[in-house]
Amino acid sequence: MSVRNYNHDMLAGINQLKQLRDSVASQIEAEQAVSNKLKDEIAVLSERMMRSQSNLKVLNESMASYTKTLEETELVYNKIEESSQNLLNVIKRETKSIQKTLNAKNVP
C-alpha cells in the first residue's frame, strides 16, 4: 500500500470519527433539551403539589371544624329534645291532674 492510500484511509477514518462525534453531540443536545423540559415540568408540578397540599390542609381544618360543630350541635339538640320530652310529660301529667281535680269537684 502506498503512502497516498494510507493518507486517504487516515483522512476517511478521521472524517468518520468526526461524523460519529457530531452524531453524539446531536444526541447530547437532544437529551439536554429533554432534561431541561423535564426540569421545567418538575418545577411546575412541584408548585402545583405545594398548592394542593396547602389546600388540603385548609380543607382538613375546615372539615374538622364542621365535625366538631356538628357533634356539639347534635349533643345540644339531643338535650333540648330530652328536655322537650320531659316538659311534654309534665304538661300531660299536670293536665290529667287538673282534669281529675275538676271532675272530682263536678266542674264541667
C-alpha positions in Angstrom: 0.0 0.0 0.0 1.3 3.4 -0.8 1.5 6.5 1.4 -1.2 8.0 -0.7 -3.6 5.1 0.2 -2.6 5.4 3.9 -3.2 9.1 3.8 -6.6 8.6 2.2 -7.6 5.9 4.7 -6.4 8.1 7.6 -8.5 11.0 6.4 -11.5 8.8 5.9 -11.1 7.4 9.4 -10.8 10.9 10.8 -13.9 12.0 8.9 -15.8 9.0 10.2 -14.7 9.8 13.8 -15.9 13.4 13.3 -19.3 12.2 12.0 -19.7 9.9 15.0 -18.7 12.7 17.3 -21.2 15.1 15.7 -23.9 12.4 16.0 -23.1 12.0 19.7 -23.1 15.8 20.1 -26.6 16.0 18.5 -27.8 13.2 20.8 -26.4 15.1 23.8 -28.1 18.3 22.7 -31.4 16.4 22.3 -31.1 14.7 25.7 -30.2 18.1 27.3 -33.4 19.6 25.8 -35.4 16.7 27.2 -33.7 17.1 30.5 -34.4 20.8 30.6 -38.0 20.3 29.6 -38.4 17.7 32.4 -36.9 20.0 34.9 -39.4 22.7 34.0 -42.2 20.3 34.2 -41.0 19.1 37.6 -40.9 22.7 38.8 -44.4 23.3 37.7 -45.6 20.1 39.2 -43.8 20.8 42.5 -45.5 24.2 42.7 -48.9 22.6 42.0 -48.2 20.0 44.6 -47.4 22.6 47.2 -50.6 24.5 46.4 -52.6 21.2 46.6 -51.0 20.3 50.0 -51.8 23.8 51.3 -55.4 23.5 50.0 -55.7 20.1 51.6 -54.5 21.5 55.0 -57.2 24.2 54.9 -59.9 21.8 53.8 -59.0 19.3 56.5 -59.0 22.0 59.1 -62.5 23.1 57.8 -63.7 19.6 57.9 -62.5 19.1 61.5 -64.2 22.3 62.4 -67.5 21.2 60.8 -67.3 17.8 62.5 -66.7 19.5 65.9 -69.6 21.9 65.4 -71.9 19.1 64.3 -71.0 17.0 67.3 -71.6 19.9 69.7 -74.9 20.8 67.9 -76.2 17.2 67.9 -75.4 17.0 71.6 -77.2 20.2 72.4 -80.1 19.2 70.2 -80.4 15.8 72.0 -80.5 17.6 75.3 -83.2 20.0 74.0 -85.2 17.1 72.7 -84.9 15.3 76.0 -85.9 18.4 77.9 -88.9 18.9 75.5 -90.0 15.3 76.1 -89.7 15.9 79.8 -91.7 19.1 79.5 -94.4 17.4 77.4 -94.7 14.6 80.1 -95.1 17.3 82.8 -97.8 19.0 80.8 -99.7 15.8 80.2 -99.3 14.8 83.9 -100.5 18.2 85.1 -103.3 18.3 82.6 -104.6 14.9 83.9 -104.2 16.1 87.5 -106.1 19.3 86.8 -108.8 17.3 84.9 -109.1 14.9 87.9 -109.5 17.8 90.3 -112.2 19.4 88.1 -114.0 16.1 87.7 -113.8 15.5 91.4 -115.5 18.8 92.1 -118.1 18.2 89.3 -117.0 21.2 87.3 -118.0 20.7 83.6 
